[in-house]
Structure formats: structure tokens, C-alpha cells
Amino acid sequence: MNNMELQNIAKKLVSAFNKGTFIAPLSNKFTKNTKNAKLLLQECQHLINSPIMGFKAGGTGKAALKQWDEPEPFYAPIFEKNVLKSNGSVKINKYTLGIELEVFFQIKKSFFSNNKKITEKNVSSVINYVGPCIEIVGYRQKKKSVTCLGDLISDFGANVKFLVGKKQKFKKLPYENLTTTLYNKKSGQTANGNTKAVYDSPIKSLVWLLNKIKKDGVNLNKEFLVFTGSTVGVVPIQKAGLFRGEIKSLGSVQAQVRN
């Protein structure tokens, strides 16, 4: 894979990202190789003008990582244009993969001047707020399946929108075992889950991501959000309508899904 080819594909993906259009599926050379997928994501990131609001931890289901023979999850930047408040409206299409319910954390600006390695014991010192969020998952490509981790990495983490619920001051909770429910009031579709599905705990996912961006020299110089991964897996959207997600002790978040 040469740089010119990488740049051309990145330009096409970013154009689709900005315009809400779709391109032909990426070649396997960009997706089957995780390193190449990350290079494409980085190239796309440089071409996007929307400010980075935070980061998504993706591939946090350990069963999927094992199936794909991948040693760890990945992270992708989340841009301002893809973040909405709870009850926001999101238009879906035939390339939308589904909907997820997650825990998010708001991280202090001081994290970037903290030289210590982040651990589960000290991570609370860099967290300001916590809350529930919904992620609508989908591609900028004309494809409908996930066959490897690179499929997700190469296409901006395969996120369409994040809907952020009411945040609350961070407090210690059993994040490794909070029950969750995502349901559609109109259709009655329901998915039950637990935060332990997220890399054993959203806190573990957060710690992993923070250490990765520290190692990579990332510095936003501001507070930022971290979306830690789905508690219910990717739930196919059977019908449009109001989806409501609830996470025990953290509250609820809603998404108006329309065709």
C-alpha cells in the first residue's frame, strides 16, 4: 500500500463523512490488516475540520477480540458533528448496523499534564463526570457486516452519532456489574445487558484508552469525553422510533431514530 493510494481512499471516506454519502466497500488491504486500518483512520483524521470531542473505545467485547485474534481493542476520535444531546434525532439507512448503549466519562484537562500511568486505583483523579449514552453504529461504505476489527477501525470506528445523556459527578459504583436495558417504546424491541460486557468493566476500558492516547502523545488541551463500549452489543434496529437506554445508578438516555 503506497501513500498516494492511502490519501485517495482517505479523501473519499472523508467526503462521504462530511456529505452523508456512501462509497464502495474498502479493499481488504485496508481492513484485514489492523495496522493499515489505523493508518487510514489517522489519514482521515487529518482531513476533518470538525473539532475532536473525545474518543471511542471499540472492539471491547472480549469474545469478539478472541474470534478475530486481536490482542486489544482500538480507539477512534469522536468529532463534534457526531455528538448530540439526549433525545436528538438520527436518520438511519440500510447501512446502519444497529444501536448500542454505553457508559461515557468526561475527563479533566489536567489528564494531559499528568505524567503517571493511569490505573484502576488512580483513574478517579482524572474523571469529572459520568453518564449513559447511545451510539448509532454504521458505515460510510455500502456494506452491512463486520468481519474483522479493521472493518470498524478504518471507517471512523463505524460510528454515526453519539447521544449523550445527563452527566453526573463521578462516584464509585460497581461499574463491572451494572444492569442495562435498551428498548424501543413503539415496537417493544428490548435488549438487556450488563456493563461487565465492556472489557470486563467500563473502567478497565477507560484505563486502557487513556494510557493508549498518552502513549501516542495525544493532547487536546481541554476536557474530553470517552465512550467505553457497548453493554448490549450491536442491537439491530427493527423499527424506527424512540429508543430509551437505562443504566442502573447512572440514569437514562434517548434517541429519536427515523428512516
C-alpha positions as CSV (number, residue, x, y, z in Angstrom):
1,M,0.0,0.0,0.0
2,N,1.5,3.3,-1.0
3,N,0.9,6.8,0.4
4,M,-0.9,8.1,-2.7
5,E,-3.4,5.2,-2.5
6,L,-3.9,5.8,1.2
7,Q,-4.5,9.5,0.7
8,N,-7.0,9.0,-2.2
9,I,-9.1,6.5,-0.1
10,A,-9.0,8.8,2.9
11,K,-10.3,11.7,0.8
12,K,-13.2,9.6,-0.5
13,L,-14.1,8.4,3.1
14,V,-13.9,12.0,4.5
15,S,-16.1,13.3,1.7
16,A,-18.7,10.7,2.5
17,F,-18.3,11.5,6.2
18,N,-18.9,15.2,5.5
19,K,-21.7,14.8,3.0
20,G,-23.6,11.8,4.5
21,T,-23.0,9.8,1.3
22,F,-21.5,6.3,0.7
23,I,-18.6,4.8,-1.2
24,A,-17.8,1.3,-2.4
25,P,-16.5,-1.1,0.3
26,L,-12.9,-0.7,1.1
27,S,-10.3,-3.2,-0.2
28,N,-9.3,-5.9,2.3
29,K,-5.8,-4.4,2.3
30,F,-7.2,-1.6,4.4
31,T,-9.3,-3.8,6.7
32,K,-7.8,-7.2,7.2
33,N,-4.5,-5.7,8.4
34,T,-5.2,-3.7,11.6
35,K,-2.1,-1.6,11.1
36,N,-3.2,-0.4,7.7
37,A,-6.7,0.3,9.1
38,K,-5.2,2.5,11.8
39,L,-3.1,4.3,9.2
40,L,-6.2,5.1,7.1
41,L,-8.1,6.3,10.2
42,Q,-5.2,8.7,11.0
43,E,-5.0,10.0,7.5
44,C,-8.8,10.7,7.6
45,Q,-8.5,12.4,10.9
46,H,-6.1,15.0,9.5
47,L,-8.6,15.9,6.8
48,I,-11.6,16.6,9.1
49,N,-12.3,20.1,10.3
50,S,-14.8,19.3,13.0
51,P,-13.2,19.6,16.5
52,I,-12.5,16.4,18.4
53,M,-14.8,16.0,21.4
54,G,-13.2,12.8,22.7
55,F,-12.6,9.2,21.9
56,K,-14.4,5.9,21.4
57,A,-13.1,2.6,22.6
58,G,-14.1,0.0,20.1
59,G,-14.0,-3.8,20.0
60,T,-14.3,-4.0,23.8
61,G,-16.1,-7.3,23.7
62,K,-13.5,-9.9,24.6
63,A,-15.3,-12.8,22.8
64,A,-15.2,-10.8,19.5
65,L,-11.5,-9.9,20.0
66,K,-10.7,-13.6,20.6
67,Q,-12.7,-14.6,17.5
68,W,-10.7,-12.0,15.4
69,D,-7.4,-13.0,17.0
70,E,-6.8,-9.4,18.1
71,P,-4.8,-8.6,21.3
72,E,-6.7,-5.5,22.3
73,P,-9.4,-3.0,21.4
74,F,-8.9,0.2,19.3
75,Y,-9.7,3.8,19.8
76,A,-11.0,6.4,17.4
77,P,-11.6,10.2,17.6
78,I,-15.1,11.4,18.0
79,F,-15.9,14.6,16.2
80,E,-18.3,17.4,17.4
81,K,-20.6,16.9,14.4
82,N,-21.3,13.4,15.6
83,V,-22.3,14.2,19.1
84,L,-25.9,15.1,20.1
85,K,-27.8,15.6,23.3
86,S,-30.2,13.0,24.6
87,N,-33.5,12.8,22.6
88,G,-31.7,14.1,19.5
89,S,-32.9,12.8,16.1
90,V,-30.8,10.5,14.0
91,K,-31.7,9.4,10.4
92,I,-30.7,5.8,9.6
93,N,-30.3,4.0,6.3
94,K,-29.7,0.4,5.0
95,Y,-26.0,0.6,6.0
96,T,-26.8,1.3,9.6
97,L,-25.6,-1.7,11.6
98,G,-27.5,-1.0,14.8
99,I,-27.7,0.8,18.1
100,E,-25.6,0.5,21.4
101,L,-25.9,1.6,25.0
102,E,-22.7,2.7,26.7
103,V,-21.1,4.4,29.7
104,F,-19.3,7.7,29.0
105,F,-16.8,9.6,31.1
106,Q,-15.8,13.2,31.0
107,I,-12.1,13.6,31.6
108,K,-10.4,16.6,33.2
109,K,-8.0,18.7,31.2
110,S,-5.4,18.1,33.8
111,F,-5.1,14.5,32.5
112,F,-2.8,15.8,29.8
113,S,-0.3,17.2,32.3
114,N,-0.4,14.0,34.5
115,N,2.7,12.0,33.9
116,K,1.7,9.0,35.9
117,K,0.4,5.8,34.4
118,I,-3.4,5.6,34.7
119,T,-4.6,2.6,36.8
120,E,-7.9,1.5,38.1
121,K,-6.9,2.8,41.5
122,N,-6.0,6.4,40.4
123,V,-8.2,6.9,37.4
124,S,-10.9,8.6,39.5
125,S,-8.5,11.6,39.9
126,V,-8.9,12.5,36.2
127,I,-12.6,11.9,35.9
128,N,-15.1,14.8,36.3
129,Y,-18.4,13.3,35.2
130,V,-20.0,10.0,34.1
131,G,-23.3,9.2,32.4
132,P,-25.2,7.0,29.8
133,C,-25.1,7.4,26.1
134,I,-26.4,5.8,22.9
135,E,-24.3,5.1,19.9
136,I,-25.8,4.6,16.4
137,V,-23.4,2.4,14.5
138,G,-22.8,2.3,10.8
139,Y,-20.5,2.8,7.8
140,R,-19.7,5.4,5.2
141,Q,-19.5,2.4,2.9
142,K,-22.0,0.3,1.1
143,K,-21.7,-2.8,3.3
144,K,-23.7,-4.3,6.1
145,S,-21.4,-6.7,8.0
146,V,-18.4,-6.7,10.3
147,T,-15.8,-9.4,9.6
148,C,-12.8,-8.1,11.4
149,L,-11.6,-5.3,13.8
150,G,-10.2,-3.4,10.8
151,D,-13.7,-3.0,9.4
152,L,-14.5,-0.8,12.4
153,I,-11.2,1.0,12.7
154,S,-10.9,2.0,9.1
155,D,-14.3,3.7,8.9
156,F,-14.0,6.2,11.8
157,G,-14.8,3.5,14.3
158,A,-18.1,2.8,12.4
159,N,-20.0,5.4,14.5
160,V,-22.7,7.6,13.0
161,K,-23.9,9.5,16.1
162,F,-23.5,9.6,19.9
163,L,-26.4,10.8,22.0
164,V,-25.2,11.9,25.4
165,G,-27.4,11.6,28.5
166,K,-27.4,13.7,31.6
167,K,-24.0,13.6,33.3
168,Q,-23.4,13.4,37.0
169,K,-20.3,13.9,39.2
170,F,-18.2,10.8,39.1
171,K,-18.7,8.5,42.0
172,K,-17.5,5.0,42.8
173,L,-20.0,2.4,41.7
174,P,-19.8,-1.3,40.8
175,Y,-19.1,-0.4,37.2
176,E,-18.2,-4.1,36.5
177,N,-21.8,-5.1,37.2
178,L,-24.5,-2.5,36.4
179,T,-27.6,-3.8,34.6
180,T,-28.6,-2.1,31.4
181,T,-31.7,-2.0,29.2
182,L,-32.3,-0.6,25.7
183,Y,-35.8,-0.6,24.3
184,N,-38.0,0.9,21.6
185,K,-41.3,2.2,23.0
186,K,-43.1,1.9,19.7
187,S,-42.1,-1.6,18.6
188,G,-41.5,-3.1,22.1
189,Q,-38.0,-4.2,21.0
190,T,-35.9,-4.8,24.1
191,A,-32.2,-5.7,24.7
192,N,-30.9,-6.3,28.2
193,G,-27.2,-6.1,29.1
194,N,-24.6,-5.5,31.7
195,T,-21.6,-3.3,32.0
196,K,-19.3,-6.3,32.5
197,A,-19.6,-6.9,28.8
198,V,-17.4,-3.8,28.3
199,Y,-13.9,-5.2,28.5
200,D,-15.0,-6.7,31.9
201,S,-15.8,-3.1,33.1
202,P,-16.1,0.4,31.5
203,I,-13.4,1.5,34.0
204,K,-11.0,-1.0,32.5
205,S,-11.9,0.1,29.0
206,L,-11.3,3.8,30.1
207,V,-8.0,3.0,31.7
208,W,-6.8,1.2,28.6
209,L,-7.8,4.1,26.3
210,L,-6.3,6.8,28.5
211,N,-3.0,5.0,28.6
212,K,-3.1,4.4,24.8
213,I,-3.6,8.1,23.9
214,K,-1.0,9.1,26.5
215,K,1.5,6.7,24.8
216,D,0.5,8.1,21.4
217,G,1.2,11.7,22.5
218,V,-2.3,12.9,22.1
219,N,-3.0,16.3,23.7
220,L,-6.4,18.0,23.2
221,N,-5.6,20.6,25.9
222,K,-9.2,20.5,27.1
223,E,-11.8,18.3,28.8
224,F,-12.9,15.5,26.7
225,L,-15.4,12.5,26.5
226,V,-14.6,8.8,26.4
227,F,-17.2,6.4,25.2
228,T,-16.2,3.0,26.6
229,G,-18.1,0.4,24.5
230,S,-21.5,-1.3,24.3
231,T,-23.1,-3.0,27.2
232,V,-25.7,-4.7,25.0
233,G,-23.7,-5.5,21.8
234,V,-24.8,-4.1,18.5
235,V,-28.6,-4.3,18.5
236,P,-30.2,-4.3,15.0
237,I,-32.9,-1.6,14.6
238,Q,-36.1,-3.4,13.8
239,K,-38.2,-0.3,13.6
240,A,-37.6,3.4,13.8
241,G,-39.0,5.3,16.8
242,L,-37.9,6.4,20.3
243,F,-35.1,4.3,21.8
244,R,-34.5,4.7,25.5
245,G,-31.5,3.3,27.3
246,E,-31.2,2.9,31.1
247,I,-28.1,2.1,33.1
248,K,-28.6,1.3,36.8
249,S,-27.4,4.1,39.0
250,L,-26.4,6.3,36.0
251,G,-29.8,7.2,34.6
252,S,-31.3,7.2,31.1
253,V,-30.7,8.5,27.6
254,Q,-32.9,8.6,24.5
255,A,-32.6,8.7,20.7
256,Q,-35.2,9.6,18.1
257,V,-34.5,7.2,15.3
258,R,-36.1,7.9,11.9
259,N,-35.9,6.4,8.4
